[in-house]
Amino acid sequence: MGLFKKLSNRLQKVAFCNPTGNISNLVEHAENLPDWGSLLTKERRIWSNAKVNAQNGPDVLIATTVGGFAALSSLESLLAVALTLRGARVHTLLCDAVLPTCLRVEYPTIPDPQVIADYGIQGRLCNSCQETGQYLFGPLGLVNHKLSELIDDASRQRAKRFAAAVSLEEIPDFRLDDVAVGEHAYAGALRYFASGNLYHESLGEVVVRRYLEAAILTAEGLNQLTRQYPFVSSCFNHGIYCPQGVIGDVLRKAGSRVVNWNIAYRKKCFIFSHNDTYHHTLLEEPVEAWETMPWTDVTEAEIKEYLRSRWQGSNDWIWFHEKPEERFEKIAEELDLDRTRPIIGMLTNVMWDAQLHYRANAFPNMLSWVMDTIRYFAQRSGLQLVIRIHPAEIRGTLPSRQPLLHEIQKEWQVLPPNVKVIPPESQVSTYAVMEHCDSVLIYGTKTGVELTSIGIPVIVAGEAWIRNKGVTLDASSRDEYIGLLNNLPLGKRLDDETRLRALKYAYHFFYRRMIPLDLMEPTGAWPPYRPSIESLEQLMPGRDTGLDIVCDGIMNGTPFVYPAELLSGGRDG
């Protein structure tokens, strides 16, 4: 069982003593959250002076909104403190049971969509969400905003009216006051159902309408807030879905610099990006950001060692196999592979994840890519195609409710004899199989970064991060993709120059864009990290290079790039 699965199984509520002495059993994972009430009481003078000094500083909004997402709101509360210590006038934003549904609503927690349809979320999730947010942000005593204070009755009625009136077909493209409320609502519904579409969901339409209502309410509230305060910048997790995607649209429209972030793969690391979610910004990042960085034998050895560690996930807090099967001879026997014929690998994404995070390119969606590829290889009996279905389909935080193998079997009750499938539950090591492939086909997986680094040719059909980096074969249309397949097998590995370029990008991706925060301790539970803070001094400028980079980026718009190549040998993992 992978870490994500174990962590999602350990979601629990615990009691805590809040600063007022009252006991609440609704705060989630309090044992892994910073106790700001105790710390700021102990260091009251330092904190009071910091808030006074920040009164004339730039207005910065920490737009957490969903306080109950403890793994994310925990870090955002820390950023609120750190930014205040650097002179920012920090505002915080929390939802207080206003929205009919949101990012906090997930199918494993609320498996009956009728609860959403009946406006029943408030009685199921909102109390613990509010208590967790209050526990983290209340003791800070900053300019705290609640969504209910920004939305009047007229706005509520407007949201209901629009959500009911827009046709289902128009919802994904529906915009209100130039905000893509429909897109974010539809994304939220797909994420809830953990599916790439809503065709087979009996309550799909009513659920997406509840998300649309929530998106419109969010837009109304943020419009009101931005009219009151000229936020220089803002920071919040994800940057997509509802409410975060809507919040980003409104803030950008109001002229605020938007910073989005999420938990990265490496332990103690987080990935931040300007203006949009990193899923999009990494696609557009100029190669000049990394191709000329200093390069030494030390940095090369460092990234090679890390990439090899990813086979077992020993330096990551996100992985999918405890004990992967790496013996290729055994794997080949189980798959009935002919070692005398070339093997072409194919790595998929989770269906709903690919639909939301990666823009379509050569194909309208990932499923079209998979089906066309199988049809193609059915005519190429001299080649073998091995499809590795992503383990996150069943081991991710949100297991897919649209399994790819099921979709394949709708068309292929019996697969062509040269097409093999490794199902998501298999303990087979993806790396061990791909290492023996002539080349590998990908849609949006980050594994393309790793495979090119060890010289394996990669053909990209979707918007993977390795695309347009000068190391892969990229298709921009179906015809281009088929043309690339016609050249298979390639019969050779990447040349030394291309492999070095791939290693440099891998280093940039894993060591420079993933910013370590030294004061974060892995927990092995959920949240996967615990801020280890005994004094505000730890959050002051100059104490943590990663935290300085993050705060400077939020306040001043500087790049979120950690200078790992200048610090090689001085870090863990």
Order of alpha helices (4+ residues) and beta strands (2+ residues): alpha-beta-beta-alpha-alpha-beta-alpha-beta-alpha-alpha-beta-alpha-alpha-alpha-beta-alpha-beta-beta-alpha-alpha-alpha-beta-alpha-alpha-beta-alpha-alpha-beta-alpha-beta-alpha-beta-beta-alpha-alpha-beta-beta-beta-alpha
